[in-house]
Amino acid sequence: MAPSLDFSNWWPKDARKGTPVVVKMENPNYSVVEIDGPDAAFRPVEKSRGKNAKQVTWVLLLKAHRAVGCLAWIASLFWALLGTIKKRLIFRQDVAMASEKLGKGKLLFTVIKAFLVTSLTILAFEVVAYLKGWHYFRNPSLHIPRSTDIQGLLHLVYVTWLSVRADYIAPPIQALSKFCVALFLIQSVDRMILSLGCFWIKYKKIKPRIEGDPFKSDDVEGSAYEYPMVLVQIPMCNEREVYEQSISAVCQLDWPKDRLLVQVLDDSDDESIQYLIKAEVAKWNQKGVNIIYRHRLVRTGYKAGNLKSAMSCEYVQAYEFVAIFDADFQPNPDFLKQTVPHFKDNPDLGLVQARWTFVNKDENLLTRLQNINLCFHFEVEQQVNGVFLNFFGFNGTAGVWRIKALEESGGWLERTTVEDMDIAVRAHLNGWKFIFLNDVKVLCEVPESYEAYRKQQHRWHSGPMHLFRLCFPAIITCKIAIWKKANLILLFFLLRKLILPFYSFTLFCIILPLTMFVPEAELPVWVICYVPVFMSFLNILPSPKSFPFIVPYLLFENTMSVTKFNAMVSGLFQLGSSYEWVVTKKAGRSSESDLLASAEMESKIMNQLQIQRGASESELTELNRLKEQKEAAPVPVKRVNKIYRKELTLAFLLLTASVRSLLSAQGVHFYFLLFQGVTFLLVGLDLIGEQMS
């Protein structure tokens, strides 16, 4: 029996005027006549126009043309997909996979394939049931037919599946969804409280202030505030694109030359990059900047090991504060004058953190979506926690530490990949306070490619869970207030680092798509629509120019929950990837002020000659070797970002699942099921092609 596709009940019917009249005659020679309206019997009879053979031929040709066009479109789609797989297999385009990493994702790929096969099997039953007219899921209460109503073996299998689905599959999904919805509401309340705190700060104009002008020199003897000794560290590793602009920005800091020392901590394993950085350091050294180049022979501990090695130098004992900048950060010349004075008359202050601002935030859609998240992180989370709690996670760069606070907290440790959060937690447990300056901004970059962004997010979400395992005993046994312990354990670690990726992945990437196959476990509309949209509005408020991207942002965040959940699990259970550090690729974007200063490049040859005159023979040899390498170096080819079809199709999957939950028409339900099956098929073929490559 073919499905009845009667859409007449979707539109309002024409209202008929008048009251139906029934006339009955007792005389048996007359029949009973029923008139729907007063004019029904007098309406003219429409004459149907006959169609000739030529018109019928044209209609058939048009229908055939449409069918051929549809088939051609489907064929071209699959041909393009197979072409992509062929390129991955033969040419290995955009795939750089070492032989030792081939078996790394086999388990996850097996799970995805099993889920794909199961979903397609269930989809086949749903489609056949719809075509057969077995619409038992139309009623709110599922009706299982009796044995006498069963029409065949396939019907029996389908009815058995409905019974198993209603009795065994739907209840655990409903229980898990209720648990995730509860976590979702708790996390939403936390975000609302943070947003209200930010509004209160804006309304009351609360922010850390510097009393007076500590650098004003009114007397003859000197300034009213003695400049403290400041150490500036620039850790880097193979940062060919950004080393020059970061060193240049740090060397132009407005601070007395004799009270400032710059350490360039180079962990590069590429000799050509080492020579480039050495030449840049030599250039600024000739200009009178107190700058030192350091390179470790034993590169252990990643960034933490690099900073720990630099702090072990004897001359560091003469310095009171240390400012840290990653290789892509470009501080303004007045950075130290806006941050260091906050330490004056505040002996309990251990850290002053500045805000990041991004020079490439409008480069592409990915950078715009990252800007939304990071603006909320700094404007709301960091600022509110800094004002009301005097504690937040150190961002690893664009901050000034009191060296005494670092030493009393145990210094830099190499036990995790989030050494910045590690030292912040230990300093907080030792009683040190933090200040966040939302008005002091430092230019930097966000990843422009999805590959770099995904690796960065994996490190940012696996490290905190690994750190939580290590710090939990110390948090319990330390002598701080109970509410501080509760804030660290419940809010800082559990709610914002563990619960957030868990419920995002489980609720929106597992339960929501499953509701398309298990209608008994459908989620409420306010869970999949109203609350997420409202929370997305709160996240976008710190960057109001991003409002047009609210829908891509919502889908992007739910899609990225797969990567974040995987990283959280690897960090919590200390899997192999939890201690994996991959340097985030940079593009070397410059600010407008740097572009205006590009005129200095014309005199670079003259500066090179001056450096050679004052350099030693070994330095001259290195510079000549560097010049030869520059001439022989091939022109770099710009890489094209990969299109990650899995993430895009997962976003479409979530979107269609949400729309399907919002629609109640059963006729539409069938077409969404069909689209869902095609989506799963495309994802599976793409995964197979990537795995084989």
N, C-alpha and C positions, 0 to 999 in steps of 0.2 A: 504494500500500500504506500503510495507516494505521500510525502508530507504535504499538508494543506498550508499553502502560503497565502492566506487570506489577510490582506492588510486593510480591508475595508473598515475594520473597527478602529484604525488609527486616526481617522478623520471623522469629524461630526457629520451625521447624516442630515439630509434636508428635512427641516421641520415641516410637517404636513398640517395644514389648517383644517378645522372642522372636526366633527365627532363622527366616528363610524356608526352607520345606521344599518340595522338588520331588519328586513321586511319578510315576514312569514305569512303565507296564505294558507288558509285551512283547506282550500280546494286542492285535491291531490293532483289536478291537471297542471298545476303551476309548480315550478321549482323554487328553491330558496336562493335568493340573490343577496350577496354581501357587497356593500359599497363602502370603500375606505373614506371617501370624501364627497362633498356635494358636486364637485366638477369632474370626478374621476371617470364617470361614464361618458362624459361629453368631450374628453380630450381627443384631439386629432391623432390618428394613427400615423406614426412616422414610417416613411417608406425607405427601405434600405437600398442604397445604390449598389448596383452590381459591379464587380471588378472584372476587368478583362484579363486575358492571359499575359499581356505585356506588363501590367502593373504588378501582378503576382510574381513575374520573373524578376522585376527590379527589387521587390521586397526580399525575395530569396537571395539575390546577389548581395544586397546590403548586409543581410544577416551573415552570409558566408564570409564577407569581407571582415566583419567584426570578429567573427570566430577565428579566422586566420590571423588577424592582428593580435588577438589575445594569446594565441598559441605561440606566435613569433616572439612576443614580449617575454613569455615564460621561458621559451627556449634560449633567448639571449641572456636572460638572468642567470640561468643555470650554466650557460656557456662561459659567462664572465666569472662565475664562482669556480668552475673547473679550471679556468685559465689562471686564476689566482693561486689555486692549489698547485698547479703545474709549475708556476714560477717559484713557489716556495720549495718545491721538491727539486727542481733542476737548477735554478739560478741562485737559490738561497737568498732571495732579496729580503732585506730588513730583518734577517734572522742571524744572530751571532751566538751560536750555542756551542760551548765547549763539549768535548767528548765525555768529560767526567760528569756533566750535568744532564746527560740525556735521560737518565732514569730518575731524575729528581721529581718530576711531576706525574709519574705514572699512577700513583694512588689516586690523586685528585682527578686525573683524566678517566680512570676506571669508574669512579663514582659518577662523573658527569655522563659517561656513556650509558651506565646502568639507568640513571635517571631519564636519559633521553629515550631509551628503549621502552622503559615503563610508561613514560608519558605518551609515546606514540601508540602503544598498545591500548591504553585507556582511551585515547582519542579515537582510535578506530572503533571501539565499542560504542562510544558516544555518537559518532557519526552514523553508524549502522542503525543504532536505536532510533535516532531522529528520523532517518529515512524510512524506517519501518513503522513509525508512528507510535513508538512506545514512550509516551511523554509522561512517565510516572513522576518525574521531578517537578511537574507544574504545580502540584498541590503542596501547600506548606508541610503537611504530614505525608511522609512517603508511603505510597500504597504498593505493597508487594502482592502481585496476583497469585491466585491459587493455582494448583497443579492443572486444573481443568482449563485454565485460561492460557496455558503455555502453548505456543504455536510451533515450536521446533527446538532443535538443539541450540542454535545460536541464541534464541530467545531465552532458553534455560540458563545459558552461560551469563547472559546479560542480567537476568533477574538475580542470579547468584551474586554477581558483582555488586548490584545495588544493595543486596542484603548485607554483604560483607562491608561495603562502604559505610552503610548507616550504623552498623553495630560495632565495628572494630576500627575503622579508619577515622571517621569523623570525630568521635569522642576525644581521642588523644590530641588531634589537631585543634579542637575547640579549647581543650585545657591549656595547651601550649600557647594558643593565641591570647587567652585571657591573662596568662602570666606575662607575656610580652607587652600586652596593652597596659598592664599595671606599671611595668618598668618604663614604658613610653610616657605615661602620664607623670611619673615621678621626675623623669629627666626634663619633661616640658615645664614642670613647676620650677625646677632649678634654673632653667634658662629664663623664665619669666622673672624670677627674683633677681637674677643678675642684670636683666634689662631694666628693671625698676631701680636697681642701685645705680645704674649708669645714668638714668634720667634724673635721679636725685643729685648726683654729682654735677651734672650739667646745670640743674636748676640752682643749686647752691654755690656753683662755681668753686668747687673744692678741688684743690690741686696743691702739690708740694711747692713751696715758695722759698726763695732765698732772701733772707733779711738784709737789706741794704745792698751795697755794691762792694763786695770784698776785694775787687781788683782796682778800685779807684785810688789813684796816687795823688793825694792833696799835699802831703808834706814833702820836704826836701829829702829826707832820709830814705824813703822808699815807699812801697805800696802799703795800703792798710791791711793787706792779707798776704802772708808769705806763701808763695807758690810751693806746693808740696812736690815731692819727687814722684813722677808718674812713669810707669812702664807700659808701653803699647806693644801688644803681640798680634801678629798676623799669621795664623797657621794656614798652610796651604799644601795641596798635593796635586801635582800635574795640572795646575790652573793656568794654562797657556793663554786663555782668552781674557782673563780678568786681573792677572797679577800686576800689570802696569798701572791700571787706574786705581787699585786699592792702595798700592805703595805710594803713589802720587798724592792721593787724598790724605793719607795718614801723615805724610811728611810735611804737609801744609797746615797742620794743626797749629792754632794760635796759642803757643805756650813757650815759655823761655827755653832756649836750646839747651842750656846747662841743667835744666830740671826735667828733661824728657829723653827717653831712650826707646828706640823702635827696634823690636826683634822681628825679623822675617824668618819664620819657622817653616822651612821648606822640607817636605817629606816626599818630593818628587823622585820617581825612579827613572825618569827620562832625562838623560844628560843634556840634551838640547834645551829643555826647559830650565834646568839648573843654571846653565850658562846665561840664559836670558834674564833670569831673576838676579843672578850675580851682577850682571851689567847694570841693571836698574838700580840695585843697591849701591854700586860704585858711583853711579851718576849722582845720586842724592847725597852720598857721602862727600863728594867733591864740592857740593853746594853748602856744606856746613851742617848737615843734619846728622845727629848722633844716631846712626843706624847700623845694625849688626845682622849679618847673614848666618843662619845656623842650619846645618843639614845633619840628620841623624844617620849613622851607619847601620844601626839596628832599629828598624822601623816596626816597633811593637806597640799595641794599644791604640792604634789609630790616632785620633785627635787628642784623646786624653793622655796617651803616652807622649805625644809631641809637646803638649803644654807642661806635663810633669817634668820632662827633661829640661825644658827652658827655665822652669822655676827653680831648678836645682843649682843654677849658676851662683857663684859666690857674690857677684856684683848685685844680684837681685835684692840682697838684704838691705841695701841702701835706699830702696824705694818703698813708698807707703801704699800706693795704689797701682792697679794694673787694669788697663782697658784692653778688651779683646774684640777684634774685628775679623770676620771671615774674609776670604779672598775677594768676594764680589761686593763688599760693603764699602761705601764711599761717604765717610762722615764729613760734616761741614767743618770749616776751620774753627768755629766757636764751640765745638762739641764738648771739649774738656771744661771750658768756662761755664757751660750750662749744667754740667753733671757733678764735677768734683766739689764745688762749694757746698753741696748738700751734706757732705760728710763733716763739715765744720760744726763744732759744738753738738755733735750727734754721735757719741761713741758707740752706740748700739747698732748703728747703720752699717750693714755689710755689703749691700749691692744697690746700685742705681742703674736701672734698666731703661733704655730708650726704645722708642717705637720704630718699627720698620716701615718704610714706604718704598714702592716698587716702581722702577723706571720703565718696566715693560708690562705693566698691568693691562694695557689695551692692545697687546700684540695679537692675541687670538682669543677664541672662546675659552680655552683652558685657563689662560692667565686671568681672564675676567672672573671666572668661577673661583679660582684660588684667592683672588683679591677679596671676594665676599667673605670667605671663611677667615682669612687672616685679619681683615678689618674688624670682624666681630671678636676675634681672639684678643686683639690688642685693645680696642676701644671699650669692650665690655668686660671680658674675663680678667685680663691683666690689670686694667685700671680699677675695677671694683675690688678685686682681691688685694691690690696694693693699698687702696685707701682704707678699707675696713678691716683687713686681716694682717697687713704688712708682710704678706707672703704670697708668692706665685712661683711658677717654674721659670728658672733662668733660661733664656732663649739661646744661649750658647755664643752670642755675639752682640755687638752694639751695647755693651754694658761695662760698668766700671766696678771692680771689686776692691774691697779693702784687703790687702795681702794678709793681714792678721786674721781676718775671718776665714780665708782659705786655709791657712796653716792650722788654726784651731779646729777646723772641721775635717781635717785629715788630708787635705790637698786633693789633687786630681787622681782618681782611681780608674783603672782600666777594666773594670769588671762588667761594664755594660756599654752599649752604643749610644746611650743618652747621658753622657758624662755631665752635661749642663744641668739636667734635672737631678742627677745624683748629688752633685755638690750643693744644689739649692736645698734639697731635703735635709741633708746633713747639717748645713748651716742653720736652717730653721730649728732643727732639734737642739742645736747649741745656743739658741736664744738670739740669733742675729735677725735684724729687721731688713726689709726690702722696700725700695721706693720705685714706682713706675712713673716715668715722665712721658705723658701722652703728647706733649707739645714739642719734645725734642725728637726729630725724625732723622733717620739714616737711610740713605738710598741703597737699594740692593736689587736683586733679581729673583723672580720666581721661575721655576722650570717651564720652558716653552714646549717641551715634548711630553707626551703622555708616558713614555718609557721612563724618563727621568723622574717625573712626578710620582709614578707608582712606586719606584724604588725608594724615594724619599719618604713617602707615606708608610711604607712597610717598616722602615727604620724607626719612624716617629711613633708607631703604634705597637711594635714588638718590644722596644726598649723599656717603656714604662712598666709593662707587666713583668718583665725580667727584673727590673729594679724593685718592684713591689715585693717579690719573693725575697729579695735580699734585705730590704729595709724593714720588713714587717716586724721581726723581733726587736730591732732597735727602736721602732716607734712605740711598741708596747712597753718596753723597759725604761724609756727615757723619762726624765723628770720635767715634763711640761704639763700645761693645763689639759684637763680631760677634753675640753671642747676643741683644742688644737689637734689632739690625737684623733678625735672623731672626724674633724675636717679633713685630715690627711688620709685616713683610711676610707671613710664612707664617700666623701665628695671628690677629693683630688684624685684618688686612684680608682676606687670601685665604680662610682657613678660615671665619671667623665672619661675614664680610660678603659673600663671593662664592660659596663652595662650598655653604654652607648653603641659600640660596634656590635655587641651581641644581639640586642633587640632590633637594631636596624637591619642586620642581615637575616635574622630569623623571621621577623614579622613581614618585612617588605620584599624579601628575595626568596623566601621559601613558602610561608603560609599564604601570602597573597596570590602567587601563581597557582598554588595547589587548590585554592578555592574555585578555580575554573573547572576543575575535575571533581571536586567534592563540594557541591552547592550547599550541603548541610552545614558547612563550617564557614559560611560567608562572614566577612568582617563588616562591622557597622560603617555607615557612610562617614561618620565624623572621625573615624580612625584613619581611613584612607584618603580623606579629602580635607575636611575642615581644619583639624588640628595640625597636620603637616603644612598646609598652606599658611596658617597663622604663624607657626614657628619659623617658616621660611621668611615671612615678612619681618619678624623680629631679627633674624640673622642679617637681612639686607639693610636694615635701618642705618647701621654705621656707614654704609656705602650707598647712598640713595640713587646714584647714577646707575646702579646695577639692577634696578627694578624691572627693566624689560627682559632680564634673563632669569626671572624667578622660576619659570617652568623648566628650562634646562638645568638650573641649579638643583631643583628638587629631584629630578631624575638622576642627575650626576651624583648627588650625595648618596642616594639609595644604591646606585650601581657601584660606587667606590666602597660601600660597606663590605663587599666581598673581599677586597684586598685588605681592608682594615681588620675584618674578622679573622682572616687567615694570619695576619701579623700578630694580632692579639693572642691567638691560640699558640703560635710558635713561641712567643715570649713568655706566656704563662707556664707552659710545659717545657721550656728551655730546649726547643727543637733546634736543628742545625742552622736554620736561617735566622734565629734570634740574635746571633752575634755576627751577622753579615753586614759589612760597611761598604757601601758603594758611593763614591764621590758624585754629588749631583752635578750634572753637566750644566755649564753656563754658556751664554751667548756673547758675553762681553758688551752688554748695553751700557751706554754712557748717558749721563744727565746733560741738560742743556748747558750748564756751566762748563762741563768738560768739553762739550763741542765748541764752545766759544774760545776755550783755551787751546784749541787744536793748532792755533797759529804757532805755538811753540815748536811744533814738529819741524818747522822749516829750519830752525837753528839746531836740529839734532846732530847734524854732521859736525858743526863747530863744537858742540859739547862733547861729542865722541873724541875729537882731537884733543880737547883739554884733558879729558880723562886719561887718554893714552900718554900725554906728556907727564902727568903726575902718577902714573901707575907703575907698578913693578913689572919685571920681565914676565913673571908668571901670569899676571893679569893681561899683559899685552898678548901673550900666546892664546889665552882663553878668548879674548875679544876677536882676534884674527880667526880663530877656529869657529867662533859664533858667526862671523861674517860669511865664511865659506859655507856653513850649514844653511844660512838664510838664502844664499844664492842657489844652492843645490836643492833646496826644499821644493817639493811639487806644490802646485797651486791647490789649496784645499777645496774639495768638492762639497757643496752644500747638501746635507742629507735631508731627505724629505721625511716628514713624520709619518709613522705608520697609522693606518686606519684600523683601530682595534674593533673588529666586527663583533666580538663577543660582548664587549661592554655596551656597544650601541644596540645590539639586539636585546641584551638584557634590559636596557632602558625602555625599549619598545615593549618588551614583555611586561614590565611593571606598569607601563602606561595602559596597555590594552587590558590587563587584569583589573586595574582601577576603574577604567571606563565600563568594563563588563559588570563590575559590581554595582556601578551606579545605574545601569540599565536594567529594567525589569521585564522587557519584552523577550519572550522565549524565542521568537524568530531571530532576533539579533544574536541571541546566545549561540546559536549554531554557527553563525558566520565568524564569531570571535573564536570559537573552538577550532574552526578550520584555519584561521589565521595563526592561532597559537601553534598548531601542528606544523605549519610551514616554517614558523619562526624556529621551533625546536630543530627542525630538519636542517635549516641553514646554519644554525649554531653548531650542530653536530658535525656537518661536513667541514666547516671552517676549523673546528677543533681537531678533526682527524688530519686535515692538511697540515696544520701547524705542528701537531705531534709527530707526524711522519717526517717533517723537515728537521 
